[in-house]
Structures are given as structure tokens and as C-alpha cells.
Amino acid sequence: MNPELEEARETLDILFEISQILNCGLDKQTLSLLTSLCENGVNPQALAEVVKELQREAMSLNIANN
């Protein structure tokens, strides 16, 4: 297997474990996309704010629908 690909998978696994410990509510696919955005220059703090806002909005919609 490609060593770079294996290293990327291992890094994602570690980030996912940290995300689970911190109860971030992110799946591996979302975490991978967010990591890629950060690697491509998106401001991590701004990205975190967007994610938190989207999670709040989703929670509001779930409450409204129940």
C-alpha cells in the first residue's frame, strides 16, 4: 500500500478519535473534508464557527419537526 495513503488514513483515524473524545459530532467523511479545506488554506477558526452554526441550525430544525 502507498505509504502516504496509509499515513493519511492513520492521521484521519487519530483525528476521528480526538473528535469522538471531544464529542464534536463529526463523522470521518466530514472530518476528512474539513481537514482538506484547512490544508487548502481555509481559516480553521472560521470553519469551526460555520460547523457549529450548521449544527445549531440542524438541532433547531430537529426540535421544530418533533
PyMOL Python script that loads the backbone (N, CA, C, O; Angstrom):
from pymol import cmd

cmd.read_pdbstr("""\
ATOM      1  N   MET A   1       0.843  -1.188   0.000  1.00  0.00           N
ATOM      2  CA  MET A   1       0.000   0.000   0.000  1.00  0.00           C
ATOM      3  C   MET A   1       0.886   1.248   0.000  1.00  0.00           C
ATOM      4  O   MET A   1       1.995   1.237   0.534  1.00  0.00           O
ATOM      5  N   ASN A   2       0.387   2.300  -0.595  1.00  0.00           N
ATOM      6  CA  ASN A   2       1.092   3.566  -0.673  1.00  0.00           C
ATOM      7  C   ASN A   2       1.335   4.115   0.735  1.00  0.00           C
ATOM      8  O   ASN A   2       0.383   4.301   1.492  1.00  0.00           O
ATOM      9  N   PRO A   3       2.606   4.378   1.101  1.00  0.00           N
ATOM     10  CA  PRO A   3       2.903   4.872   2.448  1.00  0.00           C
ATOM     11  C   PRO A   3       2.223   6.208   2.769  1.00  0.00           C
ATOM     12  O   PRO A   3       1.809   6.439   3.906  1.00  0.00           O
ATOM     13  N   GLU A   4       2.112   7.072   1.783  1.00  0.00           N
ATOM     14  CA  GLU A   4       1.456   8.366   2.010  1.00  0.00           C
ATOM     15  C   GLU A   4      -0.035   8.179   2.290  1.00  0.00           C
ATOM     16  O   GLU A   4      -0.596   8.852   3.155  1.00  0.00           O
ATOM     17  N   LEU A   5      -0.664   7.281   1.570  1.00  0.00           N
ATOM     18  CA  LEU A   5      -2.080   6.998   1.786  1.00  0.00           C
ATOM     19  C   LEU A   5      -2.303   6.377   3.161  1.00  0.00           C
ATOM     20  O   LEU A   5      -3.253   6.719   3.864  1.00  0.00           O
ATOM     21  N   GLU A   6      -1.419   5.466   3.528  1.00  0.00           N
ATOM     22  CA  GLU A   6      -1.508   4.821   4.849  1.00  0.00           C
ATOM     23  C   GLU A   6      -1.338   5.856   5.960  1.00  0.00           C
ATOM     24  O   GLU A   6      -2.052   5.818   6.962  1.00  0.00           O
ATOM     25  N   GLU A   7      -0.402   6.770   5.783  1.00  0.00           N
ATOM     26  CA  GLU A   7      -0.176   7.828   6.779  1.00  0.00           C
ATOM     27  C   GLU A   7      -1.398   8.746   6.880  1.00  0.00           C
ATOM     28  O   GLU A   7      -1.783   9.153   7.975  1.00  0.00           O
ATOM     29  N   ALA A   8      -2.002   9.068   5.737  1.00  0.00           N
ATOM     30  CA  ALA A   8      -3.198   9.919   5.736  1.00  0.00           C
ATOM     31  C   ALA A   8      -4.346   9.229   6.459  1.00  0.00           C
ATOM     32  O   ALA A   8      -5.073   9.870   7.218  1.00  0.00           O
ATOM     33  N   ARG A   9      -4.515   7.941   6.235  1.00  0.00           N
ATOM     34  CA  ARG A   9      -5.574   7.185   6.922  1.00  0.00           C
ATOM     35  C   ARG A   9      -5.344   7.138   8.425  1.00  0.00           C
ATOM     36  O   ARG A   9      -6.275   7.282   9.217  1.00  0.00           O
ATOM     37  N   GLU A  10      -4.089   6.934   8.801  1.00  0.00           N
ATOM     38  CA  GLU A  10      -3.756   6.887  10.223  1.00  0.00           C
ATOM     39  C   GLU A  10      -4.023   8.247  10.874  1.00  0.00           C
ATOM     40  O   GLU A  10      -4.557   8.318  11.981  1.00  0.00           O
ATOM     41  N   THR A  11      -3.653   9.302  10.192  1.00  0.00           N
ATOM     42  CA  THR A  11      -3.902  10.650  10.706  1.00  0.00           C
ATOM     43  C   THR A  11      -5.395  10.896  10.857  1.00  0.00           C
ATOM     44  O   THR A  11      -5.832  11.443  11.869  1.00  0.00           O
ATOM     45  N   LEU A  12      -6.178  10.500   9.868  1.00  0.00           N
ATOM     46  CA  LEU A  12      -7.630  10.670   9.943  1.00  0.00           C
ATOM     47  C   LEU A  12      -8.217   9.853  11.088  1.00  0.00           C
ATOM     48  O   LEU A  12      -9.121  10.319  11.781  1.00  0.00           O
ATOM     49  N   ASP A  13      -7.714   8.651  11.289  1.00  0.00           N
ATOM     50  CA  ASP A  13      -8.186   7.825  12.404  1.00  0.00           C
ATOM     51  C   ASP A  13      -7.918   8.508  13.745  1.00  0.00           C
ATOM     52  O   ASP A  13      -8.770   8.501  14.633  1.00  0.00           O
ATOM     53  N   ILE A  14      -6.736   9.094  13.885  1.00  0.00           N
ATOM     54  CA  ILE A  14      -6.384   9.795  15.121  1.00  0.00           C
ATOM     55  C   ILE A  14      -7.270  11.025  15.304  1.00  0.00           C
ATOM     56  O   ILE A  14      -7.775  11.272  16.399  1.00  0.00           O
ATOM     57  N   LEU A  15      -7.460  11.795  14.233  1.00  0.00           N
ATOM     58  CA  LEU A  15      -8.332  12.967  14.319  1.00  0.00           C
ATOM     59  C   LEU A  15      -9.759  12.567  14.670  1.00  0.00           C
ATOM     60  O   LEU A  15     -10.436  13.265  15.424  1.00  0.00           O
ATOM     61  N   PHE A  16     -10.217  11.443  14.123  1.00  0.00           N
ATOM     62  CA  PHE A  16     -11.566  10.972  14.422  1.00  0.00           C
ATOM     63  C   PHE A  16     -11.684  10.578  15.894  1.00  0.00           C
ATOM     64  O   PHE A  16     -12.690  10.875  16.537  1.00  0.00           O
ATOM     65  N   GLU A  17     -10.658   9.909  16.430  1.00  0.00           N
ATOM     66  CA  GLU A  17     -10.673   9.546  17.847  1.00  0.00           C
ATOM     67  C   GLU A  17     -10.738  10.793  18.723  1.00  0.00           C
ATOM     68  O   GLU A  17     -11.492  10.831  19.695  1.00  0.00           O
ATOM     69  N   ILE A  18      -9.953  11.809  18.385  1.00  0.00           N
ATOM     70  CA  ILE A  18      -9.976  13.064  19.135  1.00  0.00           C
ATOM     71  C   ILE A  18     -11.353  13.703  19.032  1.00  0.00           C
ATOM     72  O   ILE A  18     -11.891  14.198  20.023  1.00  0.00           O
ATOM     73  N   SER A  19     -11.918  13.690  17.841  1.00  0.00           N
ATOM     74  CA  SER A  19     -13.252  14.244  17.623  1.00  0.00           C
ATOM     75  C   SER A  19     -14.292  13.534  18.477  1.00  0.00           C
ATOM     76  O   SER A  19     -15.190  14.170  19.029  1.00  0.00           O
ATOM     77  N   GLN A  20     -14.169  12.204  18.586  1.00  0.00           N
ATOM     78  CA  GLN A  20     -15.100  11.426  19.401  1.00  0.00           C
ATOM     79  C   GLN A  20     -14.941  11.755  20.886  1.00  0.00           C
ATOM     80  O   GLN A  20     -15.932  11.893  21.604  1.00  0.00           O
ATOM     81  N   ILE A  21     -13.697  11.879  21.342  1.00  0.00           N
ATOM     82  CA  ILE A  21     -13.440  12.217  22.742  1.00  0.00           C
ATOM     83  C   ILE A  21     -14.027  13.585  23.073  1.00  0.00           C
ATOM     84  O   ILE A  21     -14.582  13.780  24.155  1.00  0.00           O
ATOM     85  N   LEU A  22     -13.905  14.535  22.138  1.00  0.00           N
ATOM     86  CA  LEU A  22     -14.413  15.889  22.351  1.00  0.00           C
ATOM     87  C   LEU A  22     -15.901  16.021  22.027  1.00  0.00           C
ATOM     88  O   LEU A  22     -16.487  17.095  22.167  1.00  0.00           O
ATOM     89  N   ASN A  23     -16.506  14.904  21.589  1.00  0.00           N
ATOM     90  CA  ASN A  23     -17.933  14.876  21.262  1.00  0.00           C
ATOM     91  C   ASN A  23     -18.300  15.959  20.236  1.00  0.00           C
ATOM     92  O   ASN A  23     -19.239  16.729  20.435  1.00  0.00           O
ATOM     93  N   CYS A  24     -17.545  15.999  19.149  1.00  0.00           N
ATOM     94  CA  CYS A  24     -17.757  17.014  18.105  1.00  0.00           C
ATOM     95  C   CYS A  24     -18.920  16.685  17.181  1.00  0.00           C
ATOM     96  O   CYS A  24     -19.450  17.574  16.514  1.00  0.00           O
ATOM     97  N   GLY A  25     -19.323  15.421  17.135  1.00  0.00           N
ATOM     98  CA  GLY A  25     -20.429  15.039  16.275  1.00  0.00           C
ATOM     99  C   GLY A  25     -20.077  15.007  14.797  1.00  0.00           C
ATOM    100  O   GLY A  25     -20.941  15.215  13.945  1.00  0.00           O
ATOM    101  N   LEU A  26     -18.819  14.747  14.492  1.00  0.00           N
ATOM    102  CA  LEU A  26     -18.381  14.700  13.093  1.00  0.00           C
ATOM    103  C   LEU A  26     -18.062  13.267  12.697  1.00  0.00           C
ATOM    104  O   LEU A  26     -17.399  12.540  13.437  1.00  0.00           O
ATOM    105  N   ASP A  27     -18.545  12.865  11.514  1.00  0.00           N
ATOM    106  CA  ASP A  27     -18.183  11.545  11.013  1.00  0.00           C
ATOM    107  C   ASP A  27     -16.845  11.652  10.277  1.00  0.00           C
ATOM    108  O   ASP A  27     -16.329  12.750  10.073  1.00  0.00           O
ATOM    109  N   LYS A  28     -16.294  10.514   9.883  1.00  0.00           N
ATOM    110  CA  LYS A  28     -14.976  10.521   9.240  1.00  0.00           C
ATOM    111  C   LYS A  28     -14.978  11.274   7.910  1.00  0.00           C
ATOM    112  O   LYS A  28     -14.016  11.970   7.587  1.00  0.00           O
ATOM    113  N   GLN A  29     -16.050  11.136   7.145  1.00  0.00           N
ATOM    114  CA  GLN A  29     -16.107  11.817   5.856  1.00  0.00           C
ATOM    115  C   GLN A  29     -16.102  13.334   6.045  1.00  0.00           C
ATOM    116  O   GLN A  29     -15.372  14.044   5.354  1.00  0.00           O
ATOM    117  N   THR A  30     -16.907  13.824   6.969  1.00  0.00           N
ATOM    118  CA  THR A  30     -16.957  15.261   7.236  1.00  0.00           C
ATOM    119  C   THR A  30     -15.618  15.742   7.764  1.00  0.00           C
ATOM    120  O   THR A  30     -15.115  16.783   7.342  1.00  0.00           O
ATOM    121  N   LEU A  31     -15.040  14.986   8.686  1.00  0.00           N
ATOM    122  CA  LEU A  31     -13.742  15.354   9.242  1.00  0.00           C
ATOM    123  C   LEU A  31     -12.675  15.406   8.157  1.00  0.00           C
ATOM    124  O   LEU A  31     -11.817  16.290   8.165  1.00  0.00           O
ATOM    125  N   SER A  32     -12.728  14.465   7.228  1.00  0.00           N
ATOM    126  CA  SER A  32     -11.782  14.453   6.118  1.00  0.00           C
ATOM    127  C   SER A  32     -11.938  15.682   5.236  1.00  0.00           C
ATOM    128  O   SER A  32     -10.948  16.282   4.817  1.00  0.00           O
ATOM    129  N   LEU A  33     -13.181  16.056   4.955  1.00  0.00           N
ATOM    130  CA  LEU A  33     -13.429  17.249   4.138  1.00  0.00           C
ATOM    131  C   LEU A  33     -12.960  18.519   4.850  1.00  0.00           C
ATOM    132  O   LEU A  33     -12.360  19.397   4.230  1.00  0.00           O
ATOM    133  N   LEU A  34     -13.232  18.610   6.138  1.00  0.00           N
ATOM    134  CA  LEU A  34     -12.811  19.781   6.905  1.00  0.00           C
ATOM    135  C   LEU A  34     -11.286  19.880   6.960  1.00  0.00           C
ATOM    136  O   LEU A  34     -10.724  20.969   6.844  1.00  0.00           O
ATOM    137  N   THR A  35     -10.628  18.747   7.137  1.00  0.00           N
ATOM    138  CA  THR A  35      -9.171  18.716   7.166  1.00  0.00           C
ATOM    139  C   THR A  35      -8.608  19.168   5.820  1.00  0.00           C
ATOM    140  O   THR A  35      -7.650  19.940   5.765  1.00  0.00           O
ATOM    141  N   SER A  36      -9.203  18.686   4.750  1.00  0.00           N
ATOM    142  CA  SER A  36      -8.764  19.068   3.410  1.00  0.00           C
ATOM    143  C   SER A  36      -8.932  20.571   3.179  1.00  0.00           C
ATOM    144  O   SER A  36      -8.059  21.220   2.604  1.00  0.00           O
ATOM    145  N   LEU A  37     -10.055  21.109   3.630  1.00  0.00           N
ATOM    146  CA  LEU A  37     -10.269  22.554   3.497  1.00  0.00           C
ATOM    147  C   LEU A  37      -9.191  23.336   4.242  1.00  0.00           C
ATOM    148  O   LEU A  37      -8.663  24.319   3.721  1.00  0.00           O
ATOM    149  N   CYS A  38      -8.868  22.908   5.446  1.00  0.00           N
ATOM    150  CA  CYS A  38      -7.823  23.579   6.221  1.00  0.00           C
ATOM    151  C   CYS A  38      -6.470  23.474   5.524  1.00  0.00           C
ATOM    152  O   CYS A  38      -5.713  24.443   5.474  1.00  0.00           O
ATOM    153  N   GLU A  39      -6.172  22.295   4.987  1.00  0.00           N
ATOM    154  CA  GLU A  39      -4.906  22.103   4.273  1.00  0.00           C
ATOM    155  C   GLU A  39      -4.823  22.982   3.031  1.00  0.00           C
ATOM    156  O   GLU A  39      -3.730  23.294   2.560  1.00  0.00           O
ATOM    157  N   ASN A  40      -5.976  23.379   2.503  1.00  0.00           N
ATOM    158  CA  ASN A  40      -6.003  24.215   1.302  1.00  0.00           C
ATOM    159  C   ASN A  40      -6.215  25.691   1.616  1.00  0.00           C
ATOM    160  O   ASN A  40      -6.560  26.472   0.730  1.00  0.00           O
ATOM    161  N   GLY A  41      -6.011  26.073   2.873  1.00  0.00           N
ATOM    162  CA  GLY A  41      -5.957  27.483   3.211  1.00  0.00           C
ATOM    163  C   GLY A  41      -7.181  28.092   3.866  1.00  0.00           C
ATOM    164  O   GLY A  41      -7.173  29.284   4.175  1.00  0.00           O
ATOM    165  N   VAL A  42      -8.242  27.310   4.090  1.00  0.00           N
ATOM    166  CA  VAL A  42      -9.420  27.859   4.758  1.00  0.00           C
ATOM    167  C   VAL A  42      -9.066  28.087   6.220  1.00  0.00           C
ATOM    168  O   VAL A  42      -8.417  27.252   6.849  1.00  0.00           O
ATOM    169  N   ASN A  43      -9.492  29.212   6.751  1.00  0.00           N
ATOM    170  CA  ASN A  43      -9.226  29.562   8.136  1.00  0.00           C
ATOM    171  C   ASN A  43      -9.922  28.559   9.058  1.00  0.00           C
ATOM    172  O   ASN A  43     -11.148  28.454   9.032  1.00  0.00           O
ATOM    173  N   PRO A  44      -9.161  27.820   9.872  1.00  0.00           N
ATOM    174  CA  PRO A  44      -9.760  26.792  10.720  1.00  0.00           C
ATOM    175  C   PRO A  44     -10.770  27.351  11.728  1.00  0.00           C
ATOM    176  O   PRO A  44     -11.791  26.717  11.999  1.00  0.00           O
ATOM    177  N   GLN A  45     -10.493  28.514  12.275  1.00  0.00           N
ATOM    178  CA  GLN A  45     -11.406  29.095  13.252  1.00  0.00           C
ATOM    179  C   GLN A  45     -12.733  29.473  12.593  1.00  0.00           C
ATOM    180  O   GLN A  45     -13.803  29.230  13.151  1.00  0.00           O
ATOM    181  N   ALA A  46     -12.653  30.065  11.409  1.00  0.00           N
ATOM    182  CA  ALA A  46     -13.877  30.422  10.683  1.00  0.00           C
ATOM    183  C   ALA A  46     -14.646  29.163  10.300  1.00  0.00           C
ATOM    184  O   ALA A  46     -15.874  29.136  10.382  1.00  0.00           O
ATOM    185  N   LEU A  47     -13.939  28.136   9.888  1.00  0.00           N
ATOM    186  CA  LEU A  47     -14.567  26.875   9.511  1.00  0.00           C
ATOM    187  C   LEU A  47     -15.268  26.240  10.720  1.00  0.00           C
ATOM    188  O   LEU A  47     -16.373  25.712  10.596  1.00  0.00           O
ATOM    189  N   ALA A  48     -14.625  26.296  11.877  1.00  0.00           N
ATOM    190  CA  ALA A  48     -15.226  25.760  13.098  1.00  0.00           C
ATOM    191  C   ALA A  48     -16.518  26.506  13.438  1.00  0.00           C
ATOM    192  O   ALA A  48     -17.495  25.890  13.863  1.00  0.00           O
ATOM    193  N   GLU A  49     -16.526  27.811  13.254  1.00  0.00           N
ATOM    194  CA  GLU A  49     -17.729  28.601  13.520  1.00  0.00           C
ATOM    195  C   GLU A  49     -18.867  28.207  12.580  1.00  0.00           C
ATOM    196  O   GLU A  49     -20.021  28.110  13.001  1.00  0.00           O
ATOM    197  N   VAL A  50     -18.541  27.981  11.317  1.00  0.00           N
ATOM    198  CA  VAL A  50     -19.550  27.566  10.347  1.00  0.00           C
ATOM    199  C   VAL A  50     -20.125  26.203  10.733  1.00  0.00           C
ATOM    200  O   VAL A  50     -21.337  25.999  10.682  1.00  0.00           O
ATOM    201  N   VAL A  51     -19.254  25.278  11.118  1.00  0.00           N
ATOM    202  CA  VAL A  51     -19.711  23.941  11.512  1.00  0.00           C
ATOM    203  C   VAL A  51     -20.624  24.042  12.731  1.00  0.00           C
ATOM    204  O   VAL A  51     -21.685  23.419  12.766  1.00  0.00           O
ATOM    205  N   LYS A  52     -20.217  24.821  13.725  1.00  0.00           N
ATOM    206  CA  LYS A  52     -21.046  24.965  14.928  1.00  0.00           C
ATOM    207  C   LYS A  52     -22.401  25.577  14.595  1.00  0.00           C
ATOM    208  O   LYS A  52     -23.424  25.161  15.139  1.00  0.00           O
ATOM    209  N   GLU A  53     -22.411  26.560  13.706  1.00  0.00           N
ATOM    210  CA  GLU A  53     -23.675  27.187  13.315  1.00  0.00           C
ATOM    211  C   GLU A  53     -24.570  26.196  12.577  1.00  0.00           C
ATOM    212  O   GLU A  53     -25.777  26.153  12.814  1.00  0.00           O
ATOM    213  N   LEU A  54     -23.990  25.407  11.689  1.00  0.00           N
ATOM    214  CA  LEU A  54     -24.769  24.394  10.969  1.00  0.00           C
ATOM    215  C   LEU A  54     -25.326  23.342  11.930  1.00  0.00           C
ATOM    216  O   LEU A  54     -26.454  22.879  11.760  1.00  0.00           O
ATOM    217  N   GLN A  55     -24.543  22.968  12.931  1.00  0.00           N
ATOM    218  CA  GLN A  55     -25.027  22.006  13.918  1.00  0.00           C
ATOM    219  C   GLN A  55     -26.179  22.599  14.740  1.00  0.00           C
ATOM    220  O   GLN A  55     -27.155  21.909  15.034  1.00  0.00           O
ATOM    221  N   ARG A  56     -26.061  23.883  15.108  1.00  0.00           N
ATOM    222  CA  ARG A  56     -27.149  24.546  15.845  1.00  0.00           C
ATOM    223  C   ARG A  56     -28.415  24.608  14.994  1.00  0.00           C
ATOM    224  O   ARG A  56     -29.516  24.365  15.488  1.00  0.00           O
ATOM    225  N   GLU A  57     -28.251  24.931  13.729  1.00  0.00           N
ATOM    226  CA  GLU A  57     -29.389  25.021  12.814  1.00  0.00           C
ATOM    227  C   GLU A  57     -30.064  23.658  12.651  1.00  0.00           C
ATOM    228  O   GLU A  57     -31.291  23.561  12.660  1.00  0.00           O
ATOM    229  N   ALA A  58     -29.264  22.621  12.502  1.00  0.00           N
ATOM    230  CA  ALA A  58     -29.813  21.271  12.372  1.00  0.00           C
ATOM    231  C   ALA A  58     -30.568  20.874  13.636  1.00  0.00           C
ATOM    232  O   ALA A  58     -31.625  20.249  13.561  1.00  0.00           O
ATOM    233  N   MET A  59     -30.031  21.234  14.788  1.00  0.00           N
ATOM    234  CA  MET A  59     -30.685  20.935  16.055  1.00  0.00           C
ATOM    235  C   MET A  59     -32.029  21.670  16.132  1.00  0.00           C
ATOM    236  O   MET A  59     -33.025  21.094  16.571  1.00  0.00           O
ATOM    237  N   SER A  60     -32.059  22.921  15.714  1.00  0.00           N
ATOM    238  CA  SER A  60     -33.295  23.708  15.723  1.00  0.00           C
ATOM    239  C   SER A  60     -34.343  23.082  14.808  1.00  0.00           C
ATOM    240  O   SER A  60     -35.519  23.003  15.164  1.00  0.00           O
ATOM    241  N   LEU A  61     -33.917  22.644  13.645  1.00  0.00           N
ATOM    242  CA  LEU A  61     -34.851  22.009  12.714  1.00  0.00           C
ATOM    243  C   LEU A  61     -35.396  20.704  13.264  1.00  0.00           C
ATOM    244  O   LEU A  61     -36.574  20.394  13.085  1.00  0.00           O
ATOM    245  N   ASN A  62     -34.542  19.936  13.934  1.00  0.00           N
ATOM    246  CA  ASN A  62     -34.983  18.670  14.537  1.00  0.00           C
ATOM    247  C   ASN A  62     -35.989  18.935  15.646  1.00  0.00           C
ATOM    248  O   ASN A  62     -36.981  18.216  15.764  1.00  0.00           O
ATOM    249  N   ILE A  63     -35.752  19.937  16.445  1.00  0.00           N
ATOM    250  CA  ILE A  63     -36.674  20.283  17.532  1.00  0.00           C
ATOM    251  C   ILE A  63     -37.994  20.763  16.958  1.00  0.00           C
ATOM    252  O   ILE A  63     -39.056  20.397  17.462  1.00  0.00           O
ATOM    253  N   ALA A  64     -37.945  21.578  15.910  1.00  0.00           N
ATOM    254  CA  ALA A  64     -39.155  22.105  15.286  1.00  0.00           C
ATOM    255  C   ALA A  64     -39.990  20.994  14.632  1.00  0.00           C
ATOM    256  O   ALA A  64     -41.219  21.069  14.614  1.00  0.00           O
ATOM    257  N   ASN A  65     -39.333  19.985  14.108  1.00  0.00           N
ATOM    258  CA  ASN A  65     -40.033  18.883  13.439  1.00  0.00           C
ATOM    259  C   ASN A  65     -40.597  17.863  14.412  1.00  0.00           C
ATOM    260  O   ASN A  65     -41.428  17.039  14.029  1.00  0.00           O
ATOM    261  N   ASN A  66     -40.164  17.902  15.652  1.00  0.00           N
ATOM    262  CA  ASN A  66     -40.656  16.932  16.647  1.00  0.00           C
ATOM    263  C   ASN A  66     -41.676  17.601  17.478  1.00  0.00           C
ATOM    264  O   ASN A  66     -42.235  16.985  18.385  1.00  0.00           O
TER     265      ASN A  66
END
""", "prot")
cmd.dss("prot")
cmd.show_as("cartoon", "prot")
cmd.util.cbc("prot")
cmd.orient("prot")
